[in-house]
Amino acid sequence: LKFVAGRSQFIRLLAMAGEMVFKGQTFAISGKLSLLHREYEDLIHRHGGEVKDSVTHPVNFLISNDDDVRASSHKVTSAKKLGVPIVHEGFIGSCVAAGKILGVEFFAVKTTPPVTKTRRKKRKHPEDAAVKAAKARRVEAIKLSSQPVIAKELADVSAVVHEEISKGFGEASLTWDVEMLLHDPSKGKDKFYNMQLLKNKQSTEFWVASQYGRTGQAGHTHVFGPFSDFDAARRIFQRQYKQKTGNRWGLLSSSFEKHPGKYRLLAKDSLHEAPGLWQYFLTAPVAGKDIGWHDMKDEATKNLERLWQQWQSNPQLSVRVHREDLFRFEVNFDKMQQTKSSSRLIRRVPEGGKPSLAASANVPEPSQLAPAAASSDEEHRVNEDENDSESTEESYMSEEDDMTAPTATGESADKAAQRPVALGGQ
């Protein structure tokens, strides 16, 4: 009785156009049928009927299927409210073949309410005693490092986590404190991302703190947490580390692999050498200072010393790009030169060393210094509207820094090149 017309049968029924079987009858169609809706509409129109897009009072029949009725589509719901019979698509072909409107009882869509399977709720088993004991032992084994905390708001109440890890025959110390660098001097790109896993000194509360920005500037700080257990904080730390570097954190059997476009992991200072004295060389008298070596300011010395210490542990970082205020500089430790619009020589004197007053053999003649073009501050000012946010890695990868270095308006080229320049630090 559920007559479903095949395409050949459908064509045959169309040919029987002499019988106006559906004259005075109005249909609506709903749901997925064996033929397209427009094909049934053509069949109904050829035999005198009408088709409506919605179920209203003039509609005599709704053509639908079991699934559509179970789903209680809008047309099905309207048909039930108005008492419009809901029939299978076979009703149309059977009526055309019989030459009259047949009784709907044989074609009515009879659906039983879907059987709702009652899902048994999985009983949450209490955490295995052995697992809980292992977690407790790990937390107890956590020691606190004396590393400075990068999140100032947590500096007094927390400390960096340090672990002694053993796996099989392997043992290692793991301090949850990393310094990472996105470094490409050819594009003027030099950005840092530091991260620490912190523990409350008085409780089992944990945080993950990150500090990020351009080298030479203080940057921004973000804190994840607090977390009530170590594993939750550990997962955040490991996720951020993998996102930035493409490596997994804390594996005893693997070494760091540098991926293009990702941050590199900086080796920590292996030699905690006392800070040296940093000087710059003037090739002509400037602001009452004679030709020769002069001490840098304390802040410049501190920050340049930090970059030099990083170079000692990371030889590939001989050239660094750093910022101070709105200006960008480049320092080359191989040549011991600092460059803005022109280069000047610098040197480091170890603690206790006596600096020589003799001029360096590499000092450039004043005429060799690149003259600064006369221009406004705006033309040389570094665009500070660039987004420094670390929300997505793409923001770092798309930024192209302007390597133009500014010179104060009104100064001569030699004077601008020779004036003391303080270096910024992380």
C-alpha angles and dihedrals in degrees: 000000000000092000111195112188118224117213093261091049089048091055090050092052091051089056090058091076096138094079111079090201096156099044108144092012125117124201138190124199128212138170134018112314135183090257131037117274091240090056091056089045090056091050093050093046092049089056096048102266133124131227125213127199092223137032110257135149096283091058112104100181138020114208109210144129141244096266093050091051092048089051090051095224119197094262092047092050092049092048092053092050092050095041093242112161114248110213139176120257089253087074091075097052093043092052091049091048092048093043093230144064109279128209112279094218090083093051103035115130103245112189130173117217110267115265107250109217110218107223114215109233111241108242111234105236115215112258112276110266091229092053092049091048091050091051091048091051091050093052090047090051092055114111127194121242126218092228113132111261112241094207105077093198090060099038094102099042104038144044137198115274118245123188137190105214129192126182120173105314093339124099129179144161116239122195111188094223122105137175116202131184135200099205130179112141092182088067095035090248119147116148133157134211117187124184137185137183107220133196128202108250091221104038146016093272119129139194137184112219125192132188121191142165145099119323109262095033131087092241126191134303128216128183125203115202153321096243123192095217137036096238093060092052091043092056092052091049093049092046093053092045093052092046092053101039107018089234133108118245125232102016111147096201101049137072129216117274119200112226123199112261093011132106120269121226112242118224110235119248104280093189115049093203119178113261115271131220115262122209138176129210125236118206094194136021111280128181092343094314119124129227109281142053122339132182119254120233118271096254093047090049092049095051097041089050090056092054090046092051090051089052091053091059095034109041092183089069097073091127119052133180114210137171136224118187105312096339133092125213137181125215123195112197093187091060094026091229132140117205134199115139087334137009130260130184121249133182141189122226114200117236110281092016122129113231117226118237092211119112118250118253089231098058109131120231114251090245090058093060113105108251115235113238115241106253144133124276089249092062092054100035116113113242104251094181090084111120112255093182118131095203090111134021090224091069089064096042095052099048117103110192120219108239094201110122119211127236121199112255114254098024123114118247093248093046093049091048094049103044115108113270120200118215122226124226139207 
